[in-house]
Amino acid sequence: MYNDNFLATQLIERQEINAFRQLQKNIGLIDFCSNDYLGIATNNLLHISNTYKTGSSGSRLLAGNYALIEEVENIIAQFHKTDASLIYNSGYDANLGILSCVPQEKDCIVYDFLSHTSIRDGIALSKAKAFSFLHNDMNDLERRLQQLQLHRTGEIFIVTESVFSMDGVCCPIEILVTLSEKYNAHLIIDEAHAIGIIGDRGEGLIQHKTLHEKVFARIITFGKALGCHGAVIVGSQQLKSYLVNFSRSLQYTTALPEHAVAVIQKSYEIFPTLGAERLHLHTLIEVLKKTMLPYNILPSPTAIQAVIIGGNTATKQMAIKIQQQGFDVRPILYPTVQKEKERLRIVLHSFNTVQQLKQLLQVLE
Ligand SMILES: Cc1ncc(COP(=O)(O)O)c(C=O)c1O
């Protein structure tokens, strides 16, 4: 009736490699899966008055700009010790928005091979030439930069994540800064999984290392530790002005409504104060690291802990076994990650107890 048979082939291919995806409802298992690291969403900490408007009625360039969104952008810029910030509807939009318009045809983008899909999609929309470097491999990055230097026609952008979404590992930010200075390149860093978690006030990896003045742009998302929705690009006033003029995922979409922005404001009041929650997360990380498991765990100092099982089928089976014990742990399968790197992504939260974590780990032992 819908004339949709042409969709079947690729879906069958997905089933054949055991990577068919279905939407799963949360059935009340203990959460070791969500990105709500600090429990802000779980504990409903962002209640605000219901007098805020629920629709913005237009793009930021038309009816969708209003006093509160500008006020919150100023608060965020101040918190992140930068000149300006620009709110996007999501982290996906922010990455698309900056990468599609800032690097020009004569420019080059060098990005970490394991960068998030929103980074890759943004790069795909750009006219600049793009090259990946091996994951977190600064020698490979430098080799690339040396090659580019020889035939340089424009600007060079280095793009990566401060905490990688699928393995929790941090990027070597000090070396990235050194290389960006040596080769006069611009750093664009996605802090989606660092914000709220790294730094005494959850300010993210770059500010924590006092390197914020060395980074051209930071992408900060609100949908993870901050417990709400949307994202922001922080950088110079000139960058903001450029994005307002050229960034299509900002221009051609309805802006976030007042209600969503007031929630973001509330999160910026709350998450810096959650020091005890960040401390508890570190206790959980220590417990996990001290447990001897018959699997390789990636060296992550963050809430995301990747246990490499290998193979879609084996990884799925292990996830089911853990879920049957009452813990919500999800398998991350090929093609989301490389073959043989299929993994369980165990996400730790401030609301998980040490005992719950130990029980979960027992299933793996
Ligand atoms: C590293 C990274 N960047 C960007 C995004 C996209 O953010 P959002 O969920 O706000 O679209 C995600 C989330 O999946 C992510 O993990």
Ligand as a Chemical Component Dictionary entry (heavy atoms), coordinates in Angstrom:
data_LIG
# 
_chem_comp.id                   LIG 
_chem_comp.type                 NON-POLYMER 
_chem_comp.pdbx_formal_charge   0 
_chem_comp.three_letter_code    LIG 
# 
loop_
_chem_comp_atom.comp_id 
_chem_comp_atom.atom_id 
_chem_comp_atom.alt_atom_id 
_chem_comp_atom.type_symbol 
_chem_comp_atom.charge 
_chem_comp_atom.model_Cartn_x 
_chem_comp_atom.model_Cartn_y 
_chem_comp_atom.model_Cartn_z 
_chem_comp_atom.pdbx_ordinal 
LIG C1 C1 C 0 30.649 13.849 20.592 1  
LIG C2 C2 C 0 29.243 14.225 20.276 2  
LIG N1 N1 N 0 29.025 15.357 19.592 3  
LIG C3 C3 C 0 27.767 15.746 19.284 4  
LIG C4 C4 C 0 26.687 14.997 19.635 5  
LIG C5 C5 C 0 25.322 15.447 19.244 6  
LIG O1 O1 O 0 24.722 16.153 20.283 7  
LIG P1 P1 P 0 23.153 16.237 20.387 8  
LIG O2 O2 O 0 22.689 14.965 21.001 9  
LIG O3 O3 O 0 22.890 17.439 21.219 10 
LIG O4 O4 O 0 22.636 16.391 18.986 11 
LIG C6 C6 C 0 26.863 13.824 20.368 12 
LIG C7 C7 C 0 25.699 13.027 20.809 13 
LIG O5 O5 O 0 25.369 12.010 20.340 14 
LIG C8 C8 C 0 28.182 13.412 20.679 15 
LIG O6 O6 O 0 28.400 12.274 21.341 16 
# 
loop_
_chem_comp_bond.comp_id 
_chem_comp_bond.atom_id_1 
_chem_comp_bond.atom_id_2 
_chem_comp_bond.value_order 
_chem_comp_bond.pdbx_ordinal 
LIG C1 C2 SING 1  
LIG C2 N1 SING 2  
LIG C2 C8 DOUB 3  
LIG N1 C3 DOUB 4  
LIG C3 C4 SING 5  
LIG C4 C5 SING 6  
LIG C4 C6 DOUB 7  
LIG C5 O1 SING 8  
LIG O1 P1 SING 9  
LIG P1 O2 DOUB 10 
LIG P1 O3 SING 11 
LIG P1 O4 SING 12 
LIG C6 C7 SING 13 
LIG C6 C8 SING 14 
LIG C7 O5 DOUB 15 
LIG C8 O6 SING 16 
# 
